[in-house]
């Protein structure tokens, strides 16, 4: 999914985080995370949730279903 790869890279770079740091935060190998940003592989659902939580965006935003990144969890 090209949009997912693009948004992951944009979000990471906007926070000035290195790929290696992001991989460590998620408990992934550097290459594993790098593959997400190049679109070679897609994250499992649990990783997608962790990414959305980390960046404070919705999964729908990450995968391109909406262009609104805001996320408001229900109580």
PyMOL Python script that loads the backbone (N, CA, C, O; Angstrom):
from pymol import cmd

cmd.read_pdbstr("""\
ATOM      1  N   UNK A   1       0.842  -1.169   0.000  1.00  0.00           N
ATOM      2  CA  UNK A   1       0.000   0.000   0.000  1.00  0.00           C
ATOM      3  C   UNK A   1       0.893   1.239   0.000  1.00  0.00           C
ATOM      4  O   UNK A   1       1.543   1.551   0.998  1.00  0.00           O
ATOM      5  N   UNK A   2       0.914   1.925  -1.110  1.00  0.00           N
ATOM      6  CA  UNK A   2       1.817   3.055  -1.288  1.00  0.00           C
ATOM      7  C   UNK A   2       1.534   4.197  -0.314  1.00  0.00           C
ATOM      8  O   UNK A   2       2.464   4.810   0.212  1.00  0.00           O
ATOM      9  N   UNK A   3       0.264   4.483  -0.074  1.00  0.00           N
ATOM     10  CA  UNK A   3      -0.088   5.600   0.810  1.00  0.00           C
ATOM     11  C   UNK A   3       0.382   5.338   2.242  1.00  0.00           C
ATOM     12  O   UNK A   3       0.828   6.260   2.925  1.00  0.00           O
ATOM     13  N   UNK A   4       0.286   4.097   2.697  1.00  0.00           N
ATOM     14  CA  UNK A   4       0.755   3.751   4.038  1.00  0.00           C
ATOM     15  C   UNK A   4       2.246   4.031   4.159  1.00  0.00           C
ATOM     16  O   UNK A   4       2.682   4.660   5.123  1.00  0.00           O
ATOM     17  N   UNK A   5       3.018   3.575   3.204  1.00  0.00           N
ATOM     18  CA  UNK A   5       4.466   3.792   3.226  1.00  0.00           C
ATOM     19  C   UNK A   5       4.790   5.283   3.249  1.00  0.00           C
ATOM     20  O   UNK A   5       5.645   5.732   4.012  1.00  0.00           O
ATOM     21  N   UNK A   6       4.108   6.028   2.419  1.00  0.00           N
ATOM     22  CA  UNK A   6       4.334   7.470   2.324  1.00  0.00           C
ATOM     23  C   UNK A   6       3.994   8.166   3.634  1.00  0.00           C
ATOM     24  O   UNK A   6       4.755   9.012   4.104  1.00  0.00           O
ATOM     25  N   UNK A   7       2.872   7.820   4.217  1.00  0.00           N
ATOM     26  CA  UNK A   7       2.449   8.489   5.459  1.00  0.00           C
ATOM     27  C   UNK A   7       3.347   8.115   6.639  1.00  0.00           C
ATOM     28  O   UNK A   7       3.637   8.958   7.488  1.00  0.00           O
ATOM     29  N   UNK A   8       3.784   6.866   6.696  1.00  0.00           N
ATOM     30  CA  UNK A   8       4.702   6.481   7.769  1.00  0.00           C
ATOM     31  C   UNK A   8       5.982   7.295   7.699  1.00  0.00           C
ATOM     32  O   UNK A   8       6.482   7.777   8.716  1.00  0.00           O
ATOM     33  N   UNK A   9       6.502   7.444   6.498  1.00  0.00           N
ATOM     34  CA  UNK A   9       7.738   8.206   6.322  1.00  0.00           C
ATOM     35  C   UNK A   9       7.521   9.678   6.677  1.00  0.00           C
ATOM     36  O   UNK A   9       8.341  10.272   7.377  1.00  0.00           O
ATOM     37  N   UNK A  10       6.423  10.267   6.199  1.00  0.00           N
ATOM     38  CA  UNK A  10       6.141  11.674   6.484  1.00  0.00           C
ATOM     39  C   UNK A  10       5.986  11.920   7.985  1.00  0.00           C
ATOM     40  O   UNK A  10       6.539  12.879   8.523  1.00  0.00           O
ATOM     41  N   UNK A  11       5.238  11.056   8.648  1.00  0.00           N
ATOM     42  CA  UNK A  11       5.027  11.217  10.088  1.00  0.00           C
ATOM     43  C   UNK A  11       6.334  11.082  10.861  1.00  0.00           C
ATOM     44  O   UNK A  11       6.612  11.864  11.771  1.00  0.00           O
ATOM     45  N   UNK A  12       7.124  10.095  10.495  1.00  0.00           N
ATOM     46  CA  UNK A  12       8.402   9.882  11.187  1.00  0.00           C
ATOM     47  C   UNK A  12       9.332  11.068  10.980  1.00  0.00           C
ATOM     48  O   UNK A  12       9.925  11.572  11.934  1.00  0.00           O
ATOM     49  N   UNK A  13       9.457  11.512   9.739  1.00  0.00           N
ATOM     50  CA  UNK A  13      10.360  12.620   9.446  1.00  0.00           C
ATOM     51  C   UNK A  13       9.889  13.923  10.089  1.00  0.00           C
ATOM     52  O   UNK A  13      10.715  14.739  10.501  1.00  0.00           O
ATOM     53  N   UNK A  14       8.586  14.128  10.179  1.00  0.00           N
ATOM     54  CA  UNK A  14       8.073  15.353  10.791  1.00  0.00           C
ATOM     55  C   UNK A  14       8.417  15.426  12.278  1.00  0.00           C
ATOM     56  O   UNK A  14       8.457  16.507  12.864  1.00  0.00           O
ATOM     57  N   UNK A  15       8.662  14.277  12.869  1.00  0.00           N
ATOM     58  CA  UNK A  15       9.045  14.229  14.285  1.00  0.00           C
ATOM     59  C   UNK A  15      10.551  14.037  14.474  1.00  0.00           C
ATOM     60  O   UNK A  15      11.039  13.887  15.594  1.00  0.00           O
ATOM     61  N   UNK A  16      11.263  14.045  13.363  1.00  0.00           N
ATOM     62  CA  UNK A  16      12.736  13.911  13.365  1.00  0.00           C
ATOM     63  C   UNK A  16      13.192  12.653  14.103  1.00  0.00           C
ATOM     64  O   UNK A  16      14.065  12.695  14.969  1.00  0.00           O
ATOM     65  N   UNK A  17      12.582  11.554  13.735  1.00  0.00           N
ATOM     66  CA  UNK A  17      12.926  10.256  14.306  1.00  0.00           C
ATOM     67  C   UNK A  17      13.590   9.435  13.212  1.00  0.00           C
ATOM     68  O   UNK A  17      13.132   9.438  12.069  1.00  0.00           O
ATOM     69  N   UNK A  18      14.653   8.741  13.547  1.00  0.00           N
ATOM     70  CA  UNK A  18      15.324   7.854  12.591  1.00  0.00           C
ATOM     71  C   UNK A  18      14.560   6.543  12.472  1.00  0.00           C
ATOM     72  O   UNK A  18      13.845   6.140  13.390  1.00  0.00           O
ATOM     73  N   UNK A  19      14.718   5.887  11.338  1.00  0.00           N
ATOM     74  CA  UNK A  19      14.069   4.592  11.134  1.00  0.00           C
ATOM     75  C   UNK A  19      14.492   3.600  12.203  1.00  0.00           C
ATOM     76  O   UNK A  19      13.671   2.827  12.697  1.00  0.00           O
ATOM     77  N   UNK A  20      15.749   3.618  12.557  1.00  0.00           N
ATOM     78  CA  UNK A  20      16.252   2.689  13.571  1.00  0.00           C
ATOM     79  C   UNK A  20      15.551   2.911  14.917  1.00  0.00           C
ATOM     80  O   UNK A  20      15.202   1.951  15.604  1.00  0.00           O
ATOM     81  N   UNK A  21      15.348   4.168  15.285  1.00  0.00           N
ATOM     82  CA  UNK A  21      14.642   4.484  16.533  1.00  0.00           C
ATOM     83  C   UNK A  21      13.204   3.978  16.486  1.00  0.00           C
ATOM     84  O   UNK A  21      12.703   3.406  17.454  1.00  0.00           O
ATOM     85  N   UNK A  22      12.550   4.195  15.355  1.00  0.00           N
ATOM     86  CA  UNK A  22      11.169   3.759  15.213  1.00  0.00           C
ATOM     87  C   UNK A  22      11.086   2.241  15.315  1.00  0.00           C
ATOM     88  O   UNK A  22      10.186   1.711  15.966  1.00  0.00           O
ATOM     89  N   UNK A  23      12.006   1.548  14.683  1.00  0.00           N
ATOM     90  CA  UNK A  23      12.032   0.093  14.751  1.00  0.00           C
ATOM     91  C   UNK A  23      12.181  -0.374  16.200  1.00  0.00           C
ATOM     92  O   UNK A  23      11.495  -1.301  16.633  1.00  0.00           O
ATOM     93  N   UNK A  24      13.071   0.266  16.939  1.00  0.00           N
ATOM     94  CA  UNK A  24      13.272  -0.091  18.346  1.00  0.00           C
ATOM     95  C   UNK A  24      12.017   0.174  19.167  1.00  0.00           C
ATOM     96  O   UNK A  24      11.652  -0.637  20.018  1.00  0.00           O
ATOM     97  N   UNK A  25      11.353   1.298  18.921  1.00  0.00           N
ATOM     98  CA  UNK A  25      10.119   1.631  19.642  1.00  0.00           C
ATOM     99  C   UNK A  25       9.041   0.570  19.433  1.00  0.00           C
ATOM    100  O   UNK A  25       8.242   0.298  20.329  1.00  0.00           O
ATOM    101  N   UNK A  26       9.030  -0.021  18.247  1.00  0.00           N
ATOM    102  CA  UNK A  26       8.011  -1.015  17.903  1.00  0.00           C
ATOM    103  C   UNK A  26       8.452  -2.448  18.172  1.00  0.00           C
ATOM    104  O   UNK A  26       7.658  -3.379  18.037  1.00  0.00           O
ATOM    105  N   UNK A  27       9.716  -2.627  18.552  1.00  0.00           N
ATOM    106  CA  UNK A  27      10.238  -3.967  18.785  1.00  0.00           C
ATOM    107  C   UNK A  27      10.460  -4.734  17.495  1.00  0.00           C
ATOM    108  O   UNK A  27      10.307  -5.954  17.447  1.00  0.00           O
ATOM    109  N   UNK A  28      10.825  -3.997  16.443  1.00  0.00           N
ATOM    110  CA  UNK A  28      11.065  -4.609  15.134  1.00  0.00           C
ATOM    111  C   UNK A  28      12.531  -4.495  14.758  1.00  0.00           C
ATOM    112  O   UNK A  28      13.285  -3.733  15.361  1.00  0.00           O
ATOM    113  N   UNK A  29      12.919  -5.261  13.757  1.00  0.00           N
ATOM    114  CA  UNK A  29      14.262  -5.085  13.210  1.00  0.00           C
ATOM    115  C   UNK A  29      14.272  -3.814  12.365  1.00  0.00           C
ATOM    116  O   UNK A  29      13.231  -3.362  11.889  1.00  0.00           O
ATOM    117  N   UNK A  30      15.445  -3.255  12.191  1.00  0.00           N
ATOM    118  CA  UNK A  30      15.581  -2.059  11.367  1.00  0.00           C
ATOM    119  C   UNK A  30      15.068  -2.333   9.959  1.00  0.00           C
ATOM    120  O   UNK A  30      14.308  -1.539   9.404  1.00  0.00           O
ATOM    121  N   UNK A  31      15.479  -3.448   9.387  1.00  0.00           N
ATOM    122  CA  UNK A  31      15.064  -3.816   8.027  1.00  0.00           C
ATOM    123  C   UNK A  31      13.548  -4.033   7.946  1.00  0.00           C
ATOM    124  O   UNK A  31      12.914  -3.668   6.956  1.00  0.00           O
ATOM    125  N   UNK A  32      12.984  -4.624   8.986  1.00  0.00           N
ATOM    126  CA  UNK A  32      11.545  -4.854   9.018  1.00  0.00           C
ATOM    127  C   UNK A  32      10.776  -3.552   8.945  1.00  0.00           C
ATOM    128  O   UNK A  32       9.809  -3.434   8.192  1.00  0.00           O
ATOM    129  N   UNK A  33      11.210  -2.570   9.733  1.00  0.00           N
ATOM    130  CA  UNK A  33      10.535  -1.274   9.687  1.00  0.00           C
ATOM    131  C   UNK A  33      10.789  -0.577   8.360  1.00  0.00           C
ATOM    132  O   UNK A  33       9.883   0.024   7.783  1.00  0.00           O
ATOM    133  N   UNK A  34      11.999  -0.658   7.888  1.00  0.00           N
ATOM    134  CA  UNK A  34      12.365  -0.024   6.621  1.00  0.00           C
ATOM    135  C   UNK A  34      11.471  -0.540   5.476  1.00  0.00           C
ATOM    136  O   UNK A  34      11.100   0.217   4.579  1.00  0.00           O
ATOM    137  N   UNK A  35      11.143  -1.810   5.525  1.00  0.00           N
ATOM    138  CA  UNK A  35      10.280  -2.399   4.497  1.00  0.00           C
ATOM    139  C   UNK A  35       8.877  -1.789   4.515  1.00  0.00           C
ATOM    140  O   UNK A  35       8.222  -1.722   3.474  1.00  0.00           O
ATOM    141  N   UNK A  36       8.413  -1.349   5.670  1.00  0.00           N
ATOM    142  CA  UNK A  36       7.107  -0.679   5.733  1.00  0.00           C
ATOM    143  C   UNK A  36       7.150   0.636   4.966  1.00  0.00           C
ATOM    144  O   UNK A  36       6.225   0.962   4.222  1.00  0.00           O
ATOM    145  N   UNK A  37       8.230   1.385   5.154  1.00  0.00           N
ATOM    146  CA  UNK A  37       8.334   2.695   4.519  1.00  0.00           C
ATOM    147  C   UNK A  37       8.630   2.614   3.024  1.00  0.00           C
ATOM    148  O   UNK A  37       8.389   3.579   2.297  1.00  0.00           O
ATOM    149  N   UNK A  38       9.135   1.510   2.566  1.00  0.00           N
ATOM    150  CA  UNK A  38       9.374   1.354   1.132  1.00  0.00           C
ATOM    151  C   UNK A  38       8.212   0.649   0.450  1.00  0.00           C
ATOM    152  O   UNK A  38       8.187   0.523  -0.774  1.00  0.00           O
ATOM    153  N   UNK A  39       7.252   0.191   1.241  1.00  0.00           N
ATOM    154  CA  UNK A  39       6.086  -0.475   0.678  1.00  0.00           C
ATOM    155  C   UNK A  39       6.323  -1.924   0.301  1.00  0.00           C
ATOM    156  O   UNK A  39       5.494  -2.530  -0.378  1.00  0.00           O
ATOM    157  N   UNK A  40       7.444  -2.490   0.733  1.00  0.00           N
ATOM    158  CA  UNK A  40       7.744  -3.887   0.407  1.00  0.00           C
ATOM    159  C   UNK A  40       6.917  -4.851   1.244  1.00  0.00           C
ATOM    160  O   UNK A  40       6.571  -5.940   0.786  1.00  0.00           O
ATOM    161  N   UNK A  41       6.600  -4.452   2.466  1.00  0.00           N
ATOM    162  CA  UNK A  41       5.737  -5.265   3.325  1.00  0.00           C
ATOM    163  C   UNK A  41       4.765  -4.344   4.050  1.00  0.00           C
ATOM    164  O   UNK A  41       4.974  -3.133   4.124  1.00  0.00           O
ATOM    165  N   UNK A  42       3.707  -4.930   4.577  1.00  0.00           N
ATOM    166  CA  UNK A  42       2.721  -4.175   5.346  1.00  0.00           C
ATOM    167  C   UNK A  42       2.711  -4.701   6.774  1.00  0.00           C
ATOM    168  O   UNK A  42       2.885  -5.897   7.007  1.00  0.00           O
ATOM    169  N   UNK A  43       2.507  -3.799   7.725  1.00  0.00           N
ATOM    170  CA  UNK A  43       2.504  -4.221   9.126  1.00  0.00           C
ATOM    171  C   UNK A  43       1.277  -5.056   9.475  1.00  0.00           C
ATOM    172  O   UNK A  43       0.218  -4.934   8.859  1.00  0.00           O
ATOM    173  N   UNK A  44       1.453  -5.904  10.479  1.00  0.00           N
ATOM    174  CA  UNK A  44       0.314  -6.644  11.039  1.00  0.00           C
ATOM    175  C   UNK A  44      -0.591  -5.651  11.744  1.00  0.00           C
ATOM    176  O   UNK A  44      -0.184  -4.527  12.039  1.00  0.00           O
ATOM    177  N   UNK A  45      -1.802  -6.063  12.008  1.00  0.00           N
ATOM    178  CA  UNK A  45      -2.781  -5.177  12.632  1.00  0.00           C
ATOM    179  C   UNK A  45      -2.277  -4.622  13.959  1.00  0.00           C
ATOM    180  O   UNK A  45      -2.443  -3.431  14.223  1.00  0.00           O
ATOM    181  N   UNK A  46      -1.673  -5.446  14.792  1.00  0.00           N
ATOM    182  CA  UNK A  46      -1.201  -4.969  16.094  1.00  0.00           C
ATOM    183  C   UNK A  46      -0.113  -3.900  15.927  1.00  0.00           C
ATOM    184  O   UNK A  46      -0.032  -2.974  16.734  1.00  0.00           O
ATOM    185  N   UNK A  47       0.705  -4.018  14.908  1.00  0.00           N
ATOM    186  CA  UNK A  47       1.737  -3.016  14.648  1.00  0.00           C
ATOM    187  C   UNK A  47       1.107  -1.751  14.091  1.00  0.00           C
ATOM    188  O   UNK A  47       1.528  -0.646  14.432  1.00  0.00           O
ATOM    189  N   UNK A  48       0.106  -1.901  13.241  1.00  0.00           N
ATOM    190  CA  UNK A  48      -0.602  -0.752  12.695  1.00  0.00           C
ATOM    191  C   UNK A  48      -1.264   0.054  13.807  1.00  0.00           C
ATOM    192  O   UNK A  48      -1.241   1.284  13.789  1.00  0.00           O
ATOM    193  N   UNK A  49      -1.852  -0.642  14.769  1.00  0.00           N
ATOM    194  CA  UNK A  49      -2.465   0.023  15.925  1.00  0.00           C
ATOM    195  C   UNK A  49      -1.391   0.761  16.723  1.00  0.00           C
ATOM    196  O   UNK A  49      -1.602   1.903  17.132  1.00  0.00           O
ATOM    197  N   UNK A  50      -0.251   0.124  16.945  1.00  0.00           N
ATOM    198  CA  UNK A  50       0.841   0.755  17.690  1.00  0.00           C
ATOM    199  C   UNK A  50       1.354   1.997  16.966  1.00  0.00           C
ATOM    200  O   UNK A  50       1.656   3.005  17.605  1.00  0.00           O
ATOM    201  N   UNK A  51       1.453   1.935  15.654  1.00  0.00           N
ATOM    202  CA  UNK A  51       1.894   3.094  14.875  1.00  0.00           C
ATOM    203  C   UNK A  51       0.893   4.236  14.974  1.00  0.00           C
ATOM    204  O   UNK A  51       1.282   5.388  15.166  1.00  0.00           O
ATOM    205  N   UNK A  52      -0.380   3.928  14.845  1.00  0.00           N
ATOM    206  CA  UNK A  52      -1.428   4.951  14.947  1.00  0.00           C
ATOM    207  C   UNK A  52      -1.404   5.587  16.331  1.00  0.00           C
ATOM    208  O   UNK A  52      -1.515   6.807  16.454  1.00  0.00           O
ATOM    209  N   UNK A  53      -1.261   4.780  17.361  1.00  0.00           N
ATOM    210  CA  UNK A  53      -1.195   5.300  18.734  1.00  0.00           C
ATOM    211  C   UNK A  53       0.033   6.180  18.928  1.00  0.00           C
ATOM    212  O   UNK A  53      -0.053   7.255  19.521  1.00  0.00           O
ATOM    213  N   UNK A  54       1.161   5.725  18.433  1.00  0.00           N
ATOM    214  CA  UNK A  54       2.411   6.465  18.592  1.00  0.00           C
ATOM    215  C   UNK A  54       2.306   7.857  17.964  1.00  0.00           C
ATOM    216  O   UNK A  54       2.718   8.852  18.561  1.00  0.00           O
ATOM    217  N   UNK A  55       1.752   7.910  16.758  1.00  0.00           N
ATOM    218  CA  UNK A  55       1.658   9.181  16.041  1.00  0.00           C
ATOM    219  C   UNK A  55       0.391   9.975  16.375  1.00  0.00           C
ATOM    220  O   UNK A  55       0.264  11.132  15.974  1.00  0.00           O
ATOM    221  N   UNK A  56      -0.539   9.366  17.101  1.00  0.00           N
ATOM    222  CA  UNK A  56      -1.766  10.060  17.460  1.00  0.00           C
ATOM    223  C   UNK A  56      -2.679  10.310  16.270  1.00  0.00           C
ATOM    224  O   UNK A  56      -3.338  11.346  16.183  1.00  0.00           O
ATOM    225  N   UNK A  57      -2.707   9.353  15.360  1.00  0.00           N
ATOM    226  CA  UNK A  57      -3.566   9.445  14.176  1.00  0.00           C
ATOM    227  C   UNK A  57      -4.442   8.204  14.107  1.00  0.00           C
ATOM    228  O   UNK A  57      -4.238   7.244  14.850  1.00  0.00           O
ATOM    229  N   UNK A  58      -5.410   8.233  13.214  1.00  0.00           N
ATOM    230  CA  UNK A  58      -6.269   7.060  13.051  1.00  0.00           C
ATOM    231  C   UNK A  58      -5.639   6.076  12.074  1.00  0.00           C
ATOM    232  O   UNK A  58      -4.817   6.453  11.239  1.00  0.00           O
ATOM    233  N   UNK A  59      -6.027   4.837  12.185  1.00  0.00           N
ATOM    234  CA  UNK A  59      -5.582   3.832  11.224  1.00  0.00           C
ATOM    235  C   UNK A  59      -6.112   4.195   9.843  1.00  0.00           C
ATOM    236  O   UNK A  59      -5.425   3.993   8.842  1.00  0.00           O
ATOM    237  N   UNK A  60      -7.326   4.728   9.783  1.00  0.00           N
ATOM    238  CA  UNK A  60      -7.887   5.149   8.501  1.00  0.00           C
ATOM    239  C   UNK A  60      -6.977   6.168   7.816  1.00  0.00           C
ATOM    240  O   UNK A  60      -6.810   6.129   6.597  1.00  0.00           O
ATOM    241  N   UNK A  61      -6.400   7.064   8.582  1.00  0.00           N
ATOM    242  CA  UNK A  61      -5.471   8.039   8.008  1.00  0.00           C
ATOM    243  C   UNK A  61      -4.220   7.333   7.479  1.00  0.00           C
ATOM    244  O   UNK A  61      -3.772   7.611   6.366  1.00  0.00           O
ATOM    245  N   UNK A  62      -3.667   6.435   8.265  1.00  0.00           N
ATOM    246  CA  UNK A  62      -2.452   5.742   7.847  1.00  0.00           C
ATOM    247  C   UNK A  62      -2.640   4.992   6.529  1.00  0.00           C
ATOM    248  O   UNK A  62      -1.748   4.985   5.681  1.00  0.00           O
ATOM    249  N   UNK A  63      -3.792   4.368   6.364  1.00  0.00           N
ATOM    250  CA  UNK A  63      -4.001   3.542   5.163  1.00  0.00           C
ATOM    251  C   UNK A  63      -4.686   4.294   4.027  1.00  0.00           C
ATOM    252  O   UNK A  63      -4.993   3.704   2.991  1.00  0.00           O
ATOM    253  N   UNK A  64      -4.928   5.585   4.210  1.00  0.00           N
ATOM    254  CA  UNK A  64      -5.445   6.391   3.121  1.00  0.00           C
ATOM    255  C   UNK A  64      -6.951   6.436   2.960  1.00  0.00           C
ATOM    256  O   UNK A  64      -7.444   6.880   1.923  1.00  0.00           O
ATOM    257  N   UNK A  65      -7.686   5.990   3.953  1.00  0.00           N
ATOM    258  CA  UNK A  65      -9.156   6.036   3.866  1.00  0.00           C
ATOM    259  C   UNK A  65      -9.688   7.424   4.165  1.00  0.00           C
ATOM    260  O   UNK A  65     -10.835   7.729   3.840  1.00  0.00           O
ATOM    261  N   UNK A  66      -8.874   8.268   4.779  1.00  0.00           N
ATOM    262  CA  UNK A  66      -9.225   9.658   5.050  1.00  0.00           C
ATOM    263  C   UNK A  66      -7.951  10.486   5.011  1.00  0.00           C
ATOM    264  O   UNK A  66      -6.852   9.969   5.210  1.00  0.00           O
ATOM    265  N   UNK A  67      -8.109  11.751   4.757  1.00  0.00           N
ATOM    266  CA  UNK A  67      -6.965  12.661   4.777  1.00  0.00           C
ATOM    267  C   UNK A  67      -6.911  13.458   6.071  1.00  0.00           C
ATOM    268  O   UNK A  67      -6.063  14.336   6.234  1.00  0.00           O
ATOM    269  N   UNK A  68      -7.824  13.146   6.994  1.00  0.00           N
ATOM    270  CA  UNK A  68      -7.845  13.814   8.298  1.00  0.00           C
ATOM    271  C   UNK A  68      -7.097  12.948   9.313  1.00  0.00           C
ATOM    272  O   UNK A  68      -7.564  11.864   9.665  1.00  0.00           O
ATOM    273  N   UNK A  69      -5.951  13.416   9.778  1.00  0.00           N
ATOM    274  CA  UNK A  69      -5.162  12.604  10.707  1.00  0.00           C
ATOM    275  C   UNK A  69      -5.685  12.570  12.131  1.00  0.00           C
ATOM    276  O   UNK A  69      -5.288  11.708  12.915  1.00  0.00           O
ATOM    277  N   UNK A  70      -6.576  13.500  12.478  1.00  0.00           N
ATOM    278  CA  UNK A  70      -7.006  13.576  13.874  1.00  0.00           C
ATOM    279  C   UNK A  70      -7.710  12.319  14.339  1.00  0.00           C
ATOM    280  O   UNK A  70      -8.459  11.676  13.604  1.00  0.00           O
ATOM    281  N   UNK A  71      -7.442  12.004  15.565  1.00  0.00           N
ATOM    282  CA  UNK A  71      -7.964  10.786  16.176  1.00  0.00           C
ATOM    283  C   UNK A  71      -8.509  11.140  17.542  1.00  0.00           C
ATOM    284  O   UNK A  71      -7.810  11.709  18.380  1.00  0.00           O
ATOM    285  N   UNK A  72      -9.768  10.795  17.755  1.00  0.00           N
ATOM    286  CA  UNK A  72     -10.385  11.068  19.052  1.00  0.00           C
ATOM    287  C   UNK A  72     -11.003   9.790  19.582  1.00  0.00           C
ATOM    288  O   UNK A  72     -12.100   9.406  19.177  1.00  0.00           O
ATOM    289  N   UNK A  73     -10.290   9.125  20.499  1.00  0.00           N
ATOM    290  CA  UNK A  73     -10.824   7.883  21.054  1.00  0.00           C
ATOM    291  C   UNK A  73     -12.077   8.140  21.884  1.00  0.00           C
ATOM    292  O   UNK A  73     -12.213   9.168  22.546  1.00  0.00           O
ATOM    293  N   UNK A  74     -12.966   7.191  21.826  1.00  0.00           N
ATOM    294  CA  UNK A  74     -14.192   7.292  22.627  1.00  0.00           C
ATOM    295  C   UNK A  74     -13.912   6.809  24.037  1.00  0.00           C
ATOM    296  O   UNK A  74     -13.087   5.919  24.243  1.00  0.00           O
ATOM    297  N   UNK A  75     -14.591   7.390  25.000  1.00  0.00           N
ATOM    298  CA  UNK A  75     -14.408   6.990  26.401  1.00  0.00           C
ATOM    299  C   UNK A  75     -15.126   5.701  26.689  1.00  0.00           C
ATOM    300  O   UNK A  75     -15.084   5.209  27.817  1.00  0.00           O
TER     301      UNK A  75
END
""", "prot")
cmd.dss("prot")
cmd.show_as("cartoon", "prot")
cmd.util.cbc("prot")
cmd.orient("prot")
